[in-house]
Amino acid sequence: MRLATKVPNLIALKQRFAIKNRVPIPAEEIFPGSWQPVLRDTLSGQAEMFRWGISEPKLGGNNRLVFAVKIENLLTDRGRHLLQQRLIVPVESFNVQYEGQIWQLRSVDFSPVALAAIWDVDGHWRGRPVHAFRIITGPTIDGFECLGPRMPIVLQPEKERSWLWHFTEEAAALDALEPNTALQIEINR
């Protein structure tokens, strides 16, 4: 599976997510390795720019860019700490490539949607930490089988606040990742 996203314009971000600050909005699609506005909390109303993807070493000494994390991996002892580093990636639409086909998904009313993600520090640049994120994927929900076995988790609007709130307990955070089966998303090829 390959992913790309389109960031909503600043007005849509302010209306949908109550963002108070100005952030650079890329005009084109965002691919892993690019910088994108994200939300780490609902109280401040501040969007931040994070890089999409975390470098992980692979055999042979090279690094690879990991841009997604399976929800199952967050339940392991090794990945459980990542539940404390939750964020939302607001998108106007996202593309999924599976078996040579590219599918664009967006809300039927063209409003931004919130993708669940986790963040981490991916090294340092000029003495500052580089904040990076990975989108959380789960099993494909009914009606979206054309996307393959996995798809990004789109949060239900009523669960977004509990996903971001840093006092949310682990069980409630996992509950917020429940698949949005009432998703009003249209799929375009």
Secondary structure by P-SEA (a helix, b strand, c coil): ccbbbbbccaaaaaaacccccccccccccccccbbbbbbccccccbbbbbbcbbbbbccccbbbbbccccccccccccccccccbbbbbbbcbbbbbcccbbbbbbbccccbbbbbbbbbbccccccbbbbbbbbbbccccccccccccccccccccccccccccccccaaaaaaaacccccccccccc
